[in-house]
């Protein structure tokens, strides 16, 4: 079974992941690593580094059939939630809604939401039960209570099995000093850094502390057994801060304590009744405070020893980097100053030889600095040049006051300022534009890397499927062939090779694959078995066949139980993005082979084809701008050549023929020729260019006779095309001539 843990690299999340891994689950994690750390996990898992509110989370759900989702990801700092409530709501509410929506959409069996005792607020009743009133006093508590409401709503509306667990104050190894209920980690951190333990108030305030392993045991049992909407997960005990300090002092005697005034808004006592959890989950906490603190202390002791060496090493590296960064920031000023002195000496030299009126080295200096560094350094260069100009004038006997009224001085100054400002601003604008382009390129690369990661993950899943069924006599070689031949990101190639795969698996030589038009009102024949003698229309109206219409609407496999001659014996849809894009049709089968087993086998093949096509279309979308000539439906030469190669391979296997037409004239980019052609041809046909920028139309699954009809349609709209013969085709358009 598969479990998705959001926030799985964090304190509670990492312990939860370890527990489910030990129980035999495959563990998947979504975490933005804002508070979690990769090193918290040493088990085998798959990590997706992103926010839970990110839309790309859908790709993760679509490529993995999760059985369980445990939502632990949250903005956990209650104090910071008061300062930045929007940040708190974005992660804790919008992130939860996104994961809830995807869980219901992709049929997750169980959803666990990590709530908090913070939902009760300052409730004086002790102990608190699940039905007690909730009046949170921080945005963090409000967001958790809102999350519970959303979980209840999804359970009612979408029938998603949700359970909200209200955690009391959790402590244990790996806990950060930040966040709700972090007093244990704060004290441990202070102890090992020889700092005072700061206590707000007299230390008699109480909390319900629960060790993390007890909590994780409750989470696991909630997945297995729980049907309740809300449960308190706690020890049902009140421990004062003074008692906590006493437990720490038993392990670390040299502890200094400082008491200060109470913090405004802090609740005095907290204790959650756990009777319902004990009854519902057959669970009970087993760690006493002393035992839990001892294990936590031991972990912090080892962690601090390891971390000290790491911190020293990192601080040296950081110091070195900061030094380099500081020197690098001074470099432009240093180079500016060097350039100024060069301009100064060249200016002096030109005066001696009487060439100062020919070359103004101060102006050249300003131009060079502005081009290299932009407006900031150009301003310094202008100031230095003006200063040098005044100095030169003074040496001729003029005073500074008279320079103000000197028209030549004002002209020079104006030129220096104008050149420096214009060039500096232009260079800064260009740099800003380049930075923006690089940022956009970085985003595109991240998107591509994410999609490619999804693709590789799907390959691994197929590989696992292959390994699982290798021992099956009936499926050996068949599934292997599917996983190997359909391993491509090109939709045309997938369709072309699918026919041969299905022929071998279904033991039929009468296979056809139809594409479904965007309006879902027509089927277009893409490819069919080379040895088939059946006569199939290349275009079929969906409304003429209620069975096909029903298949498209229900997205279910069709079996021709009434043996209607006009229909295939079996049909299976290929569904991508909730829409039927193609149909696999088997026209002839032996009657005794029309079993439920064969239906399931066809479904399995269709699913594998669907999975491959979904990735292929995602990849196609990602490179759309790169693939087509801007503003047109014309394939660039590199991609048109790949398409031709695929069509040649398919034709050589006799699955489908094609015709190539060349459009007369080379000015197709100037007018609307490509647009007119796109309106005339079918969805299965393509437009592309070769290395000579000649325009071609590829007519899929078309004979020469049928091509004449298309040519006549082009002639009617004043577009001249010619059919390319076999020898000319290989001579001019073969893949070898289409180098990228």
Secondary structure as the mmCIF struct_conf table of DSSP 4:
data_model
#
loop_
_struct_conf.conf_type_id
_struct_conf.id
_struct_conf.beg_label_comp_id
_struct_conf.beg_label_asym_id
_struct_conf.beg_label_seq_id
_struct_conf.end_label_comp_id
_struct_conf.end_label_asym_id
_struct_conf.end_label_seq_id
STRN STRN1 UNK A 2 UNK A 6
TURN_TY1_P TURN_TY1_P1 UNK A 7 UNK A 9
BEND BEND1 UNK A 10 UNK A 10
HELX_RH_AL_P HELX_RH_AL_P1 UNK A 11 UNK A 22
TURN_TY1_P TURN_TY1_P2 UNK A 23 UNK A 24
HELX_LH_PP_P HELX_LH_PP_P1 UNK A 25 UNK A 25
STRN STRN2 UNK A 26 UNK A 30
BEND BEND2 UNK A 34 UNK A 35
HELX_RH_3T_P HELX_RH_3T_P1 UNK A 38 UNK A 40
BEND BEND3 UNK A 43 UNK A 43
STRN STRN3 UNK A 46 UNK A 48
BEND BEND4 UNK A 50 UNK A 50
TURN_TY1_P TURN_TY1_P3 UNK A 52 UNK A 53
TURN_TY1_P TURN_TY1_P4 UNK A 55 UNK A 56
HELX_RH_AL_P HELX_RH_AL_P2 UNK A 57 UNK A 63
BEND BEND5 UNK A 64 UNK A 64
BEND BEND6 UNK A 67 UNK A 67
STRN STRN4 UNK A 68 UNK A 71
HELX_RH_AL_P HELX_RH_AL_P3 UNK A 78 UNK A 83
HELX_RH_AL_P HELX_RH_AL_P4 UNK A 85 UNK A 89
HELX_RH_PI_P HELX_RH_PI_P1 UNK A 90 UNK A 94
HELX_RH_AL_P HELX_RH_AL_P5 UNK A 95 UNK A 105
TURN_TY1_P TURN_TY1_P5 UNK A 106 UNK A 107
BEND BEND7 UNK A 109 UNK A 109
STRN STRN5 UNK A 110 UNK A 116
HELX_RH_3T_P HELX_RH_3T_P2 UNK A 117 UNK A 119
TURN_TY1_P TURN_TY1_P6 UNK A 120 UNK A 120
STRN STRN6 UNK A 121 UNK A 121
BEND BEND8 UNK A 122 UNK A 122
BEND BEND9 UNK A 126 UNK A 127
STRN STRN7 UNK A 128 UNK A 128
TURN_TY1_P TURN_TY1_P7 UNK A 130 UNK A 131
BEND BEND10 UNK A 132 UNK A 132
STRN STRN8 UNK A 135 UNK A 135
BEND BEND11 UNK A 137 UNK A 138
HELX_RH_AL_P HELX_RH_AL_P6 UNK A 139 UNK A 157
BEND BEND12 UNK A 158 UNK A 158
STRN STRN9 UNK A 162 UNK A 167
STRN STRN10 UNK A 169 UNK A 171
TURN_TY1_P TURN_TY1_P8 UNK A 173 UNK A 174
BEND BEND13 UNK A 177 UNK A 179
TURN_TY1_P TURN_TY1_P9 UNK A 180 UNK A 181
HELX_RH_AL_P HELX_RH_AL_P7 UNK A 183 UNK A 191
TURN_TY1_P TURN_TY1_P10 UNK A 192 UNK A 194
STRN STRN11 UNK A 197 UNK A 200
BEND BEND14 UNK A 201 UNK A 203
STRN STRN12 UNK A 206 UNK A 207
STRN STRN13 UNK A 209 UNK A 211
HELX_RH_AL_P HELX_RH_AL_P8 UNK A 212 UNK A 225
BEND BEND15 UNK A 229 UNK A 229
STRN STRN14 UNK A 230 UNK A 233
BEND BEND16 UNK A 234 UNK A 234
STRN STRN15 UNK A 239 UNK A 240
HELX_RH_AL_P HELX_RH_AL_P9 UNK A 241 UNK A 251
STRN STRN16 UNK A 257 UNK A 260
HELX_LH_PP_P HELX_LH_PP_P2 UNK A 261 UNK A 263
TURN_TY1_P TURN_TY1_P11 UNK A 264 UNK A 265
BEND BEND17 UNK A 268 UNK A 268
STRN STRN17 UNK A 272 UNK A 272
HELX_RH_AL_P HELX_RH_AL_P10 UNK A 275 UNK A 281
TURN_TY1_P TURN_TY1_P12 UNK A 282 UNK A 282
HELX_RH_AL_P HELX_RH_AL_P11 UNK A 289 UNK A 352
TURN_TY1_P TURN_TY1_P13 UNK A 353 UNK A 354
TURN_TY1_P TURN_TY1_P14 UNK A 356 UNK A 358
HELX_RH_AL_P HELX_RH_AL_P12 UNK A 361 UNK A 373
HELX_RH_AL_P HELX_RH_AL_P13 UNK A 375 UNK A 394
TURN_TY1_P TURN_TY1_P15 UNK A 395 UNK A 397
HELX_RH_AL_P HELX_RH_AL_P14 UNK A 400 UNK A 404
TURN_TY1_P TURN_TY1_P16 UNK A 405 UNK A 405
HELX_RH_AL_P HELX_RH_AL_P15 UNK A 407 UNK A 468
TURN_TY1_P TURN_TY1_P17 UNK A 469 UNK A 471
TURN_TY1_P TURN_TY1_P18 UNK A 473 UNK A 477
HELX_RH_AL_P HELX_RH_AL_P16 UNK A 478 UNK A 485
TURN_TY1_P TURN_TY1_P19 UNK A 486 UNK A 486
BEND BEND18 UNK A 489 UNK A 489
HELX_RH_AL_P HELX_RH_AL_P17 UNK A 491 UNK A 506
TURN_TY1_P TURN_TY1_P20 UNK A 507 UNK A 507
BEND BEND19 UNK A 509 UNK A 509
STRN STRN18 UNK A 511 UNK A 516
TURN_TY1_P TURN_TY1_P21 UNK A 518 UNK A 519
BEND BEND20 UNK A 520 UNK A 521
STRN STRN19 UNK A 522 UNK A 528
TURN_TY1_P TURN_TY1_P22 UNK A 530 UNK A 531
BEND BEND21 UNK A 538 UNK A 538
STRN STRN20 UNK A 539 UNK A 541
HELX_RH_3T_P HELX_RH_3T_P3 UNK A 542 UNK A 544
HELX_RH_AL_P HELX_RH_AL_P18 UNK A 546 UNK A 554
TURN_TY1_P TURN_TY1_P23 UNK A 555 UNK A 555
STRN STRN21 UNK A 558 UNK A 559
TURN_TY1_P TURN_TY1_P24 UNK A 561 UNK A 562
TURN_TY1_P TURN_TY1_P25 UNK A 565 UNK A 566
BEND BEND22 UNK A 567 UNK A 567
BEND BEND23 UNK A 569 UNK A 569
STRN STRN22 UNK A 570 UNK A 576
TURN_TY1_P TURN_TY1_P26 UNK A 577 UNK A 578
STRN STRN23 UNK A 579 UNK A 586
HELX_RH_3T_P HELX_RH_3T_P4 UNK A 591 UNK A 593
BEND BEND24 UNK A 595 UNK A 595
HELX_RH_AL_P HELX_RH_AL_P19 UNK A 596 UNK A 622
TURN_TY1_P TURN_TY1_P27 UNK A 623 UNK A 623
HELX_RH_AL_P HELX_RH_AL_P20 UNK A 624 UNK A 627
STRN STRN24 UNK A 628 UNK A 628
TURN_TY1_P TURN_TY1_P28 UNK A 630 UNK A 631
BEND BEND25 UNK A 632 UNK A 633
STRN STRN25 UNK A 634 UNK A 635
HELX_LH_PP_P HELX_LH_PP_P3 UNK A 636 UNK A 636
HELX_RH_AL_P HELX_RH_AL_P21 UNK A 637 UNK A 652
TURN_TY1_P TURN_TY1_P29 UNK A 653 UNK A 654
BEND BEND26 UNK A 655 UNK A 655
STRN STRN26 UNK A 658 UNK A 663
BEND BEND27 UNK A 664 UNK A 664
BEND BEND28 UNK A 666 UNK A 666
TURN_TY1_P TURN_TY1_P30 UNK A 668 UNK A 670
BEND BEND29 UNK A 671 UNK A 672
HELX_RH_AL_P HELX_RH_AL_P22 UNK A 673 UNK A 680
BEND BEND30 UNK A 681 UNK A 681
TURN_TY1_P TURN_TY1_P31 UNK A 683 UNK A 684
STRN STRN27 UNK A 686 UNK A 689
TURN_TY1_P TURN_TY1_P32 UNK A 691 UNK A 692
STRN STRN28 UNK A 695 UNK A 700
TURN_TY1_P TURN_TY1_P33 UNK A 701 UNK A 701
HELX_RH_AL_P HELX_RH_AL_P23 UNK A 704 UNK A 716
TURN_TY1_P TURN_TY1_P34 UNK A 717 UNK A 718
STRN STRN29 UNK A 721 UNK A 723
HELX_LH_PP_P HELX_LH_PP_P4 UNK A 724 UNK A 725
HELX_RH_AL_P HELX_RH_AL_P24 UNK A 726 UNK A 732
BEND BEND31 UNK A 733 UNK A 733
HELX_RH_3T_P HELX_RH_3T_P5 UNK A 735 UNK A 737
#
